[in-house]
């Protein structure tokens, strides 16, 4: 049986929410432990809007408004996900802390590991092409640079 930990992290990206990683995390967390849910905002739609409209600058009102609305929508979905898991976690004496960031997924994961003294990272493989951020090079980069155990949770 795998060793129990006090602090675990589940990173996820955009609107694709993990479905299985929290179960594995709850199995590995000690009573009184903490599960961090790292939601990384997907900036791809903003880049697409810039391309389609020719609005390239960060100061563009169209881009600012779109980015804010996109972030709000993704965070609302992430909050619902966190609320669902909080109920399950509370039964096991585990607390949940959602974190919302924008940036390079692998770098944001490494930053969160450091900032929150994470002992275990569980990355769920997401199948849809647009969501395959945590596959291949990204996972390799995290595994090589993370000072803790990294598990990929499959289908």
Secondary structure as the mmCIF struct_conf table of DSSP 4:
data_model
#
loop_
_struct_conf.conf_type_id
_struct_conf.id
_struct_conf.beg_label_comp_id
_struct_conf.beg_label_asym_id
_struct_conf.beg_label_seq_id
_struct_conf.end_label_comp_id
_struct_conf.end_label_asym_id
_struct_conf.end_label_seq_id
HELX_LH_PP_P HELX_LH_PP_P1 UNK A 2 UNK A 4
STRN STRN1 UNK A 5 UNK A 13
TURN_TY1_P TURN_TY1_P1 UNK A 14 UNK A 15
STRN STRN2 UNK A 16 UNK A 16
BEND BEND1 UNK A 19 UNK A 20
HELX_RH_AL_P HELX_RH_AL_P1 UNK A 21 UNK A 28
STRN STRN3 UNK A 29 UNK A 41
HELX_RH_AL_P HELX_RH_AL_P2 UNK A 44 UNK A 53
BEND BEND2 UNK A 57 UNK A 57
TURN_TY1_P TURN_TY1_P2 UNK A 58 UNK A 59
HELX_RH_AL_P HELX_RH_AL_P3 UNK A 61 UNK A 91
TURN_TY1_P TURN_TY1_P3 UNK A 92 UNK A 93
STRN STRN4 UNK A 95 UNK A 102
BEND BEND3 UNK A 103 UNK A 103
HELX_RH_AL_P HELX_RH_AL_P4 UNK A 105 UNK A 115
TURN_TY1_P TURN_TY1_P4 UNK A 116 UNK A 117
BEND BEND4 UNK A 119 UNK A 119
STRN STRN5 UNK A 120 UNK A 124
BEND BEND5 UNK A 128 UNK A 128
HELX_RH_3T_P HELX_RH_3T_P1 UNK A 129 UNK A 134
BEND BEND6 UNK A 135 UNK A 135
TURN_TY1_P TURN_TY1_P5 UNK A 136 UNK A 136
HELX_RH_AL_P HELX_RH_AL_P5 UNK A 137 UNK A 145
BEND BEND7 UNK A 147 UNK A 148
STRN STRN6 UNK A 149 UNK A 153
#
